[in-house]
Amino acid sequence: MEKKIAIVGTGYVGLVTGTCLAQVGHNVICSDVSEEKIRILENGECPIYEPGLLELIRENVRQGRLSFTTNVAKAIQDSEIIFSAVGTPMGESYEADLTYVKQVAKTFGENLNGYKVFVNKSTVPVGTSEVVREVVNSVTNNEFDVISNPEFLKEGCAVEDFLKPDRVVIGVDSQKAEDLMREVYNPFEKQGYPIVFMDIKSAELTKYAANSMLATRISFMNEIARYCDIVGADVTQIAKGIGLDTRIGPKFLNAGVGYGGSCFPKDVSALIESGKHDNYNFDILNAVKKVNEEQKVLSVDKITKILGNDLTGKTITLLGLAFKPQTDDVREAPAQYKIRELLNKGAKIHAFDNIAQENFQKENPHFDITYFDNHYDALENSDCLLLVTEWNEFKELDFDKVKELMSGNLIIDGRNIYNPSHIRSKGLEYVGIGRQ
């Protein structure tokens, strides 16, 4: 049955959620206080880069199932189910900042004109549903329910993740709310995708636990890579050797420049801080965070080991600025940390990222960087190529041309995507992460 749904927040999670719910037949209105975002969407464009999303937005707008507004109050009044998809940024003490969630809860309560449900789609700490309930109750006496429905979207393939989910997790504490959410996700249940109902606190914690587990795998493999550098082993072969174990699996076993983005760094830190509030210390997650912070600058150490600690007069070219391919997201991107360290050591920085470059410039206006429109142009007269993001266009570089363009010969493969012997055969020096 078609449901009337409002999405509050048209960022990454909200826009994908709203568009995909419209795609399966619901009537969705995406709302945001940002006039610029809504203007972009109403003009048939998309404020974020996500493969396949723009096409779905245009199709569902044409079909009349998807619309956009800055009038958040009216969107709530006209809908049965309200998804809160606002940001929960990391606060000064690393805890999740619930300011925007509370604002949405207050607006929700002020505009209740009948029974509705407040669905927390944002990543929030355990107990946030109780905070939301208190805020809503402070401004209304109307009946409502609070639900936790965490997202598990990977940037770069979020549309497919939503439409073909591994599972849908829903935390509820009333049968009425559960019945309503079953109707929302009925199109997915009909296709055989698991819909998992649980208590609200468990649903809230499931999201943090999932991201923390994936971050742990990444940091573990980065530690193995460091040891490979010491003993002369190859971490890519080790990843294959353990990834074929069905108890482990092959995903998130690639050593590299450290994890970044809007989720892993924030969620690991938030879970650690949540534990502190309850007098619990997450020993493993503290180690995961420490390893990742060190990994962000490891490739800089590899550069200075060869070119010297003083990089004055040296030009380093970074290929890739996004925290991962297929996204323009540069939040907590490893490139930021590497550039900061390189600049502090006197290096001149060239950079290229066809998709994320504009966002990176906006987020880091203080960086003294020369940006280029072509990766080969960026490499001209460079002493070192530092591969940070494994965009497809970087995987098939012409290393004969690279050799001609560069004044130096150092290749730092921060994602282990190149064949070391092939690069060395071109007269270039290859350095990977945990590879010989």
LOLUMZA-510690 format. One record per residue (C-alpha): residue number from 1; residue in three letters; x, y, z. Coordinates in Angstrom, 2 decimals. Layout:
BEGIN
(site NUM, ALA, (X, Y, Z))
...
% end
This chain:
BEGIN
(site 1, MET, (0.00, 0.00, 0.00))
(site 2, GLU, (1.30, 3.43, -0.95))
(site 3, LYS, (2.29, 5.51, 2.08))
(site 4, LYS, (2.76, 9.26, 2.41))
(site 5, ILE, (6.32, 9.82, 3.55))
(site 6, ALA, (8.29, 12.93, 4.44))
(site 7, ILE, (12.08, 13.00, 4.49))
(site 8, VAL, (13.65, 15.74, 6.61))
(site 9, GLY, (17.18, 16.38, 5.35))
(site 10, THR, (18.22, 15.99, 1.72))
(site 11, GLY, (21.82, 15.07, 2.33))
(site 12, TYR, (23.33, 11.80, 1.28))
(site 13, VAL, (21.11, 9.50, 3.37))
(site 14, GLY, (17.89, 11.47, 3.05))
(site 15, LEU, (18.04, 11.92, -0.70))
(site 16, VAL, (18.85, 8.27, -1.41))
(site 17, THR, (16.19, 7.08, 1.05))
(site 18, GLY, (13.48, 9.36, -0.30))
(site 19, THR, (14.21, 8.65, -3.93))
(site 20, CYS, (14.34, 4.89, -3.46))
(site 21, LEU, (11.14, 4.80, -1.40))
(site 22, ALA, (9.47, 6.71, -4.23))
(site 23, GLN, (10.93, 4.20, -6.68))
(site 24, VAL, (9.11, 1.33, -4.94))
(site 25, GLY, (5.78, 3.17, -5.11))
(site 26, HIS, (5.42, 5.48, -2.12))
(site 27, ASN, (4.52, 9.16, -2.27))
(site 28, VAL, (7.57, 11.00, -0.94))
(site 29, ILE, (8.31, 14.64, -0.22))
(site 30, CYS, (11.92, 15.49, 0.58))
(site 31, SER, (12.28, 18.60, 2.73))
(site 32, ASP, (15.27, 20.67, 3.78))
(site 33, VAL, (15.92, 24.09, 5.29))
(site 34, SER, (18.61, 24.65, 2.66))
(site 35, GLU, (17.06, 26.66, -0.14))
(site 36, GLU, (20.07, 25.97, -2.34))
(site 37, LYS, (19.67, 22.18, -2.13))
(site 38, ILE, (15.97, 22.34, -2.89))
(site 39, ARG, (16.55, 24.75, -5.78))
(site 40, ILE, (19.10, 22.34, -7.31))
(site 41, LEU, (16.67, 19.43, -6.97))
(site 42, GLU, (13.71, 21.33, -8.36))
(site 43, ASN, (15.88, 22.24, -11.35))
(site 44, GLY, (16.32, 18.56, -12.10))
(site 45, GLU, (19.87, 18.30, -10.79))
(site 46, CYS, (21.44, 16.53, -7.81))
(site 47, PRO, (23.50, 18.21, -5.05))
(site 48, ILE, (25.58, 15.07, -4.45))
(site 49, TYR, (27.44, 12.67, -6.71))
(site 50, GLU, (26.06, 9.15, -6.46))
(site 51, PRO, (25.90, 6.83, -9.50))
(site 52, GLY, (22.35, 6.24, -10.69))
(site 53, LEU, (20.69, 8.63, -8.25))
(site 54, LEU, (20.02, 11.56, -10.58))
(site 55, GLU, (18.27, 9.33, -13.11))
(site 56, LEU, (15.97, 7.93, -10.40))
(site 57, ILE, (15.21, 11.40, -9.07))
(site 58, ARG, (14.14, 12.65, -12.50))
(site 59, GLU, (12.05, 9.54, -13.21))
(site 60, ASN, (10.15, 9.67, -9.91))
(site 61, VAL, (9.55, 13.42, -10.17))
(site 62, ARG, (8.13, 12.79, -13.66))
(site 63, GLN, (5.90, 10.04, -12.25))
(site 64, GLY, (4.64, 12.39, -9.53))
(site 65, ARG, (5.87, 10.27, -6.64))
(site 66, LEU, (8.72, 12.54, -5.55))
(site 67, SER, (8.75, 16.25, -4.74))
(site 68, PHE, (10.87, 18.76, -2.82))
(site 69, THR, (10.18, 21.62, -0.45))
(site 70, THR, (11.76, 23.95, 2.09))
(site 71, ASN, (8.49, 23.93, 4.07))
(site 72, VAL, (9.42, 21.20, 6.56))
(site 73, ALA, (6.35, 21.84, 8.72))
(site 74, LYS, (3.90, 21.26, 5.87))
(site 75, ALA, (5.81, 18.17, 4.72))
(site 76, ILE, (5.29, 16.71, 8.21))
(site 77, GLN, (1.62, 17.70, 8.31))
(site 78, ASP, (0.93, 16.09, 4.93))
(site 79, SER, (2.65, 12.78, 5.72))
(site 80, GLU, (2.06, 9.68, 7.84))
(site 81, ILE, (5.68, 8.70, 8.29))
(site 82, ILE, (8.51, 11.16, 8.85))
(site 83, PHE, (12.10, 10.04, 8.30))
(site 84, SER, (14.71, 12.16, 10.07))
(site 85, ALA, (17.86, 12.04, 7.96))
(site 86, VAL, (19.76, 15.05, 9.27))
(site 87, GLY, (23.43, 15.04, 10.13))
(site 88, THR, (24.87, 13.87, 13.44))
(site 89, PRO, (28.36, 15.36, 13.15))
(site 90, MET, (31.18, 14.54, 15.52))
(site 91, GLY, (31.26, 16.96, 18.44))
(site 92, GLU, (34.32, 18.49, 20.05))
(site 93, SER, (34.57, 15.53, 22.44))
(site 94, TYR, (33.98, 13.02, 19.60))
(site 95, GLU, (30.42, 12.27, 20.69))
(site 96, ALA, (27.58, 12.45, 18.16))
(site 97, ASP, (26.02, 15.92, 18.05))
(site 98, LEU, (22.23, 15.50, 18.20))
(site 99, THR, (21.40, 19.19, 17.69))
(site 100, TYR, (19.76, 18.67, 14.29))
(site 101, VAL, (17.90, 15.53, 15.40))
(site 102, LYS, (16.40, 17.47, 18.31))
(site 103, GLN, (15.40, 20.30, 15.99))
(site 104, VAL, (13.58, 17.86, 13.71))
(site 105, ALA, (11.91, 16.23, 16.74))
(site 106, LYS, (10.63, 19.63, 17.93))
(site 107, THR, (9.31, 20.53, 14.48))
(site 108, PHE, (7.71, 17.08, 14.24))
(site 109, GLY, (5.93, 17.56, 17.58))
(site 110, GLU, (4.77, 21.06, 16.75))
(site 111, ASN, (3.16, 19.86, 13.52))
(site 112, LEU, (1.46, 16.66, 14.66))
(site 113, ASN, (-2.10, 16.68, 13.33))
(site 114, GLY, (-2.86, 13.01, 13.96))
(site 115, TYR, (-0.95, 9.83, 14.70))
(site 116, LYS, (2.45, 9.78, 12.98))
(site 117, VAL, (5.76, 8.01, 13.38))
(site 118, PHE, (9.17, 9.60, 13.71))
(site 119, VAL, (11.75, 7.37, 12.02))
(site 120, ASN, (15.37, 7.98, 12.94))
(site 121, LYS, (17.34, 7.24, 9.78))
(site 122, SER, (20.35, 9.18, 11.01))
(site 123, THR, (23.12, 7.34, 12.81))
(site 124, VAL, (22.51, 8.05, 16.49))
(site 125, PRO, (23.77, 6.75, 19.85))
(site 126, VAL, (21.86, 4.27, 21.97))
(site 127, GLY, (19.09, 6.08, 23.83))
(site 128, THR, (18.42, 8.74, 21.19))
(site 129, SER, (14.85, 7.51, 20.74))
(site 130, GLU, (14.19, 8.44, 24.36))
(site 131, VAL, (15.66, 11.91, 23.76))
(site 132, VAL, (13.43, 12.35, 20.70))
(site 133, ARG, (10.39, 11.19, 22.64))
(site 134, GLU, (11.05, 13.71, 25.41))
(site 135, VAL, (11.44, 16.57, 22.92))
(site 136, VAL, (8.23, 15.68, 21.09))
(site 137, ASN, (6.26, 15.23, 24.32))
(site 138, SER, (7.38, 18.69, 25.45))
(site 139, VAL, (5.46, 20.35, 22.60))
(site 140, THR, (2.46, 18.07, 21.95))
(site 141, ASN, (-0.07, 15.75, 23.57))
(site 142, ASN, (-0.82, 13.94, 20.30))
(site 143, GLU, (-0.11, 10.24, 19.81))
(site 144, PHE, (3.10, 9.25, 18.01))
(site 145, ASP, (5.75, 6.56, 17.89))
(site 146, VAL, (9.51, 6.72, 17.55))
(site 147, ILE, (11.29, 4.17, 15.37))
(site 148, SER, (14.94, 3.40, 14.68))
(site 149, ASN, (15.66, 2.42, 11.07))
(site 150, PRO, (19.44, 2.76, 10.57))
(site 151, GLU, (20.89, 3.02, 7.07))
(site 152, PHE, (23.56, 0.69, 5.71))
(site 153, LEU, (24.46, 2.51, 2.51))
(site 154, LYS, (27.88, 2.42, 0.90))
(site 155, GLU, (28.72, 5.61, -0.94))
(site 156, GLY, (29.26, 4.81, -4.60))
(site 157, CYS, (26.62, 2.05, -4.67))
(site 158, ALA, (23.99, 3.46, -2.31))
(site 159, VAL, (21.07, 3.13, -4.71))
(site 160, GLU, (21.67, -0.58, -5.19))
(site 161, ASP, (22.27, -1.01, -1.46))
(site 162, PHE, (18.88, 0.52, -0.70))
(site 163, LEU, (16.92, -1.27, -3.42))
(site 164, LYS, (18.67, -4.62, -2.87))
(site 165, PRO, (19.48, -4.58, 0.86))
(site 166, ASP, (21.37, -7.27, 2.76))
(site 167, ARG, (18.81, -6.56, 5.49))
(site 168, VAL, (16.52, -3.83, 6.76))
(site 169, VAL, (16.80, -3.24, 10.51))
(site 170, ILE, (13.83, -1.67, 12.28))
(site 171, GLY, (13.63, -0.92, 16.00))
(site 172, VAL, (10.08, -0.52, 17.34))
(site 173, ASP, (8.24, -0.69, 20.67))
(site 174, SER, (4.62, -0.78, 19.51))
(site 175, GLN, (2.64, -3.10, 17.27))
(site 176, LYS, (1.02, -0.13, 15.54))
(site 177, ALA, (4.42, 1.24, 14.50))
(site 178, GLU, (5.61, -2.19, 13.40))
(site 179, ASP, (2.54, -2.71, 11.20))
(site 180, LEU, (3.10, 0.68, 9.57))
(site 181, MET, (6.76, -0.02, 8.85))
(site 182, ARG, (5.89, -3.41, 7.39))
(site 183, GLU, (3.74, -1.56, 4.87))
(site 184, VAL, (6.63, 0.79, 4.05))
(site 185, TYR, (9.02, -2.08, 3.42))
(site 186, ASN, (6.49, -4.53, 1.97))
(site 187, PRO, (7.92, -4.14, -1.58))
(site 188, PHE, (11.30, -5.32, -0.27))
(site 189, GLU, (9.86, -8.17, 1.80))
(site 190, LYS, (7.98, -9.41, -1.27))
(site 191, GLN, (11.30, -9.68, -3.10))
(site 192, GLY, (12.77, -11.78, -0.29))
(site 193, TYR, (14.99, -9.19, 1.39))
(site 194, PRO, (15.21, -9.73, 5.17))
(site 195, ILE, (13.24, -7.26, 7.31))
(site 196, VAL, (14.54, -7.58, 10.86))
(site 197, PHE, (12.45, -6.14, 13.70))
(site 198, MET, (14.03, -5.66, 17.11))
(site 199, ASP, (13.91, -3.37, 20.12))
(site 200, ILE, (14.89, 0.25, 19.52))
(site 201, LYS, (18.13, 0.30, 21.50))
(site 202, SER, (19.40, -2.79, 19.71))
(site 203, ALA, (18.60, -1.21, 16.34))
(site 204, GLU, (20.45, 1.97, 17.30))
(site 205, LEU, (23.50, -0.01, 18.38))
(site 206, THR, (23.42, -2.31, 15.33))
(site 207, LYS, (24.47, 0.55, 13.05))
(site 208, TYR, (27.46, 1.49, 15.22))
(site 209, ALA, (28.44, -2.14, 15.66))
(site 210, ALA, (28.36, -2.78, 11.90))
(site 211, ASN, (30.52, 0.21, 10.98))
(site 212, SER, (32.91, -0.44, 13.86))
(site 213, MET, (33.35, -4.05, 12.75))
(site 214, LEU, (34.20, -2.95, 9.19))
(site 215, ALA, (36.59, -0.29, 10.48))
(site 216, THR, (38.23, -2.94, 12.64))
(site 217, ARG, (38.85, -5.17, 9.62))
(site 218, ILE, (40.48, -2.28, 7.77))
(site 219, SER, (42.74, -1.32, 10.67))
(site 220, PHE, (43.66, -4.97, 11.28))
(site 221, MET, (44.81, -5.39, 7.69))
(site 222, ASN, (46.73, -2.12, 7.86))
(site 223, GLU, (48.57, -3.46, 10.90))
(site 224, ILE, (49.34, -6.68, 9.03))
(site 225, ALA, (50.62, -4.54, 6.13))
(site 226, ARG, (53.00, -2.70, 8.44))
(site 227, TYR, (54.38, -5.97, 9.65))
(site 228, CYS, (54.70, -7.13, 6.03))
(site 229, ASP, (56.95, -4.12, 5.41))
(site 230, ILE, (59.21, -5.31, 8.23))
(site 231, VAL, (59.42, -9.01, 7.38))
(site 232, GLY, (59.15, -8.83, 3.58))
(site 233, ALA, (55.69, -10.40, 3.08))
(site 234, ASP, (52.93, -9.23, 0.69))
(site 235, VAL, (49.67, -8.12, 2.29))
(site 236, THR, (47.70, -8.56, -0.94))
(site 237, GLN, (48.55, -12.27, -0.99))
(site 238, ILE, (47.69, -12.56, 2.69))
(site 239, ALA, (44.32, -10.89, 2.08))
(site 240, LYS, (43.55, -13.50, -0.58))
(site 241, GLY, (44.73, -16.30, 1.67))
(site 242, ILE, (42.48, -15.35, 4.58))
(site 243, GLY, (39.61, -13.95, 2.49))
(site 244, LEU, (38.91, -17.38, 1.00))
(site 245, ASP, (38.11, -18.61, 4.50))
(site 246, THR, (34.30, -18.58, 4.56))
(site 247, ARG, (34.37, -17.54, 8.21))
(site 248, ILE, (36.20, -14.34, 7.22))
(site 249, GLY, (35.30, -13.49, 3.62))
(site 250, PRO, (37.16, -11.16, 1.22))
(site 251, LYS, (35.51, -7.78, 1.85))
(site 252, PHE, (37.23, -4.91, 3.67))
(site 253, LEU, (40.58, -6.68, 3.71))
(site 254, ASN, (42.45, -4.22, 1.49))
(site 255, ALA, (45.31, -2.42, 3.19))
(site 256, GLY, (45.71, 1.21, 2.21))
(site 257, VAL, (45.80, 4.81, 3.31))
(site 258, GLY, (43.29, 4.48, 6.15))
(site 259, TYR, (39.52, 4.76, 6.27))
(site 260, GLY, (37.73, 8.10, 5.97))
(site 261, GLY, (34.36, 9.47, 4.91))
(site 262, SER, (31.32, 10.55, 6.86))
(site 263, CYS, (30.68, 7.26, 8.69))
(site 264, PHE, (33.57, 5.16, 9.96))
(site 265, PRO, (35.64, 7.85, 11.73))
(site 266, LYS, (32.56, 9.47, 13.27))
(site 267, ASP, (30.82, 6.26, 14.26))
(site 268, VAL, (33.86, 4.58, 15.83))
(site 269, SER, (34.54, 7.71, 17.87))
(site 270, ALA, (30.89, 8.11, 18.86))
(site 271, LEU, (30.65, 4.50, 20.06))
(site 272, ILE, (33.81, 4.92, 22.13))
(site 273, GLU, (32.35, 8.08, 23.71))
(site 274, SER, (28.99, 6.39, 24.33))
(site 275, GLY, (30.85, 3.69, 26.21))
(site 276, LYS, (32.59, 6.27, 28.37))
(site 277, HIS, (29.24, 7.74, 29.40))
(site 278, ASP, (28.28, 4.28, 30.64))
(site 279, ASN, (31.67, 3.66, 32.28))
(site 280, TYR, (32.69, 1.16, 29.60))
(site 281, ASN, (35.98, 1.23, 27.71))
(site 282, PHE, (36.08, -0.12, 24.15))
(site 283, ASP, (39.67, -1.38, 24.12))
(site 284, ILE, (39.53, -2.80, 20.59))
(site 285, LEU, (37.90, 0.30, 19.08))
(site 286, ASN, (40.43, 2.60, 20.73))
(site 287, ALA, (43.14, 0.56, 19.03))
(site 288, VAL, (41.26, 0.65, 15.70))
(site 289, LYS, (41.07, 4.43, 15.89))
(site 290, LYS, (44.75, 4.77, 16.83))
(site 291, VAL, (45.90, 2.54, 13.97))
(site 292, ASN, (43.80, 4.51, 11.48))
(site 293, GLU, (45.14, 7.86, 12.63))
(site 294, GLU, (48.67, 6.56, 12.13))
(site 295, GLN, (47.78, 5.05, 8.75))
(site 296, LYS, (46.62, 8.41, 7.40))
(site 297, VAL, (50.19, 9.71, 7.42))
(site 298, LEU, (52.05, 6.44, 6.80))
(site 299, SER, (52.50, 7.13, 3.10))
(site 300, VAL, (54.07, 10.49, 3.95))
(site 301, ASP, (56.60, 8.61, 6.07))
(site 302, LYS, (57.33, 6.40, 3.08))
(site 303, ILE, (57.97, 9.50, 0.97))
(site 304, THR, (60.31, 11.16, 3.50))
(site 305, LYS, (62.22, 7.92, 3.98))
(site 306, ILE, (63.26, 8.15, 0.32))
(site 307, LEU, (63.20, 11.89, -0.46))
(site 308, GLY, (64.25, 13.15, 2.97))
(site 309, ASN, (62.32, 14.75, 5.81))
(site 310, ASP, (62.73, 18.24, 4.35))
(site 311, LEU, (60.65, 18.29, 1.16))
(site 312, THR, (61.37, 21.89, 0.25))
(site 313, GLY, (61.71, 22.10, -3.51))
(site 314, LYS, (59.97, 18.75, -4.04))
(site 315, THR, (56.66, 18.42, -5.88))
(site 316, ILE, (54.26, 15.67, -4.79))
(site 317, THR, (51.29, 14.83, -7.00))
(site 318, LEU, (48.21, 13.33, -5.34))
(site 319, LEU, (45.87, 11.38, -7.58))
(site 320, GLY, (42.47, 11.19, -5.87))
(site 321, LEU, (40.99, 13.42, -3.17))
(site 322, ALA, (37.71, 11.66, -2.33))
(site 323, PHE, (37.83, 9.23, 0.58))
(site 324, LYS, (36.85, 6.43, -1.83))
(site 325, PRO, (35.97, 6.08, -5.54))
(site 326, GLN, (32.48, 6.75, -6.96))
(site 327, THR, (31.77, 9.62, -4.58))
(site 328, ASP, (32.54, 13.32, -4.25))
(site 329, ASP, (32.61, 13.03, -0.45))
(site 330, VAL, (35.82, 14.41, 1.07))
(site 331, ARG, (34.80, 14.34, 4.73))
(site 332, GLU, (37.67, 12.90, 6.79))
(site 333, ALA, (39.37, 12.01, 3.50))
(site 334, PRO, (42.90, 10.63, 4.02))
(site 335, ALA, (44.14, 13.07, 1.37))
(site 336, GLN, (43.55, 15.95, 3.79))
(site 337, TYR, (45.90, 14.53, 6.38))
(site 338, LYS, (48.58, 13.66, 3.87))
(site 339, ILE, (48.52, 17.09, 2.25))
(site 340, ARG, (48.73, 18.81, 5.63))
(site 341, GLU, (51.82, 16.76, 6.56))
(site 342, LEU, (53.45, 17.26, 3.17))
(site 343, LEU, (52.91, 21.02, 3.26))
(site 344, ASN, (54.35, 21.17, 6.75))
(site 345, LYS, (57.48, 19.48, 5.39))
(site 346, GLY, (57.82, 22.11, 2.65))
(site 347, ALA, (56.47, 20.16, -0.32))
(site 348, LYS, (54.71, 21.71, -3.28))
(site 349, ILE, (51.41, 19.92, -3.93))
(site 350, HIS, (49.78, 19.07, -7.25))
(site 351, ALA, (46.36, 17.37, -7.11))
(site 352, PHE, (43.71, 15.93, -9.38))
(site 353, ASP, (40.32, 14.31, -8.78))
(site 354, ASN, (37.78, 14.65, -11.57))
(site 355, ILE, (34.75, 14.23, -9.26))
(site 356, ALA, (35.74, 15.40, -5.77))
(site 357, GLN, (38.11, 18.25, -6.63))
(site 358, GLU, (35.56, 21.05, -6.29))
(site 359, ASN, (34.36, 19.78, -2.89))
(site 360, PHE, (37.93, 19.38, -1.70))
(site 361, GLN, (38.75, 22.99, -2.61))
(site 362, LYS, (35.67, 24.23, -0.75))
(site 363, GLU, (36.47, 22.15, 2.34))
(site 364, ASN, (40.17, 23.07, 2.38))
(site 365, PRO, (40.53, 26.65, 1.12))
(site 366, HIS, (43.61, 27.18, 3.31))
(site 367, PHE, (45.67, 24.51, 1.54))
(site 368, ASP, (48.25, 25.84, -0.92))
(site 369, ILE, (47.57, 23.37, -3.73))
(site 370, THR, (47.78, 23.57, -7.50))
(site 371, TYR, (44.79, 21.76, -8.97))
(site 372, PHE, (44.74, 20.34, -12.49))
(site 373, ASP, (42.09, 19.30, -15.01))
(site 374, ASN, (44.03, 16.22, -16.12))
(site 375, HIS, (46.04, 13.67, -14.16))
(site 376, TYR, (48.93, 13.67, -16.63))
(site 377, ASP, (49.21, 17.46, -16.43))
(site 378, ALA, (49.35, 17.16, -12.65))
(site 379, LEU, (52.32, 14.80, -12.93))
(site 380, GLU, (54.49, 17.12, -14.99))
(site 381, ASN, (57.79, 17.89, -13.20))
(site 382, SER, (56.65, 15.95, -10.14))
(site 383, ASP, (59.11, 14.17, -7.86))
(site 384, CYS, (56.55, 11.69, -6.53))
(site 385, LEU, (53.17, 10.28, -7.51))
(site 386, LEU, (51.00, 9.47, -4.47))
(site 387, LEU, (47.94, 7.40, -5.38))
(site 388, VAL, (45.24, 8.09, -2.78))
(site 389, THR, (41.88, 7.20, -4.38))
(site 390, GLU, (41.61, 4.26, -6.76))
(site 391, TRP, (39.43, 5.83, -9.45))
(site 392, ASN, (39.24, 3.65, -12.56))
(site 393, GLU, (41.08, 6.22, -14.68))
(site 394, PHE, (44.12, 5.86, -12.42))
(site 395, LYS, (44.23, 2.07, -12.69))
(site 396, GLU, (45.43, 2.06, -16.29))
(site 397, LEU, (48.08, 4.78, -16.28))
(site 398, ASP, (50.59, 4.85, -19.13))
(site 399, PHE, (53.76, 4.58, -17.05))
(site 400, ASP, (56.00, 5.28, -20.02))
(site 401, LYS, (54.26, 8.65, -20.23))
(site 402, VAL, (54.41, 9.04, -16.44))
(site 403, LYS, (58.17, 8.47, -16.55))
(site 404, GLU, (58.59, 11.13, -19.24))
(site 405, LEU, (56.49, 13.70, -17.39))
(site 406, MET, (57.93, 13.32, -13.91))
(site 407, SER, (61.23, 14.83, -12.87))
(site 408, GLY, (61.55, 12.16, -10.16))
(site 409, ASN, (60.69, 8.48, -10.26))
(site 410, LEU, (58.91, 7.65, -6.98))
(site 411, ILE, (55.47, 5.97, -7.11))
(site 412, ILE, (53.65, 5.56, -3.78))
(site 413, ASP, (50.76, 3.18, -4.36))
(site 414, GLY, (48.46, 3.97, -1.45))
(site 415, ARG, (45.82, 1.48, -2.59))
(site 416, ASN, (48.00, -1.39, -3.87))
(site 417, ILE, (46.41, -1.30, -7.32))
(site 418, TYR, (49.57, -1.43, -9.44))
(site 419, ASN, (51.87, -4.27, -10.43))
(site 420, PRO, (55.20, -3.52, -8.72))
(site 421, SER, (57.34, -5.36, -11.29))
(site 422, HIS, (55.62, -3.59, -14.20))
(site 423, ILE, (56.30, -0.16, -12.70))
(site 424, ARG, (59.90, -1.02, -11.86))
(site 425, SER, (60.43, -2.23, -15.43))
(site 426, LYS, (59.72, 1.35, -16.54))
(site 427, GLY, (62.59, 2.69, -14.45))
(site 428, LEU, (60.32, 3.92, -11.67))
(site 429, GLU, (60.61, 3.20, -7.95))
(site 430, TYR, (57.55, 1.44, -6.55))
(site 431, VAL, (56.44, 1.59, -2.90))
(site 432, GLY, (53.16, 0.03, -1.85))
(site 433, ILE, (51.44, -0.64, 1.48))
(site 434, GLY, (52.77, -3.90, 2.86))
(site 435, ARG, (54.17, -5.02, -0.51))
(site 436, GLN, (57.72, -5.65, -1.67))
% end
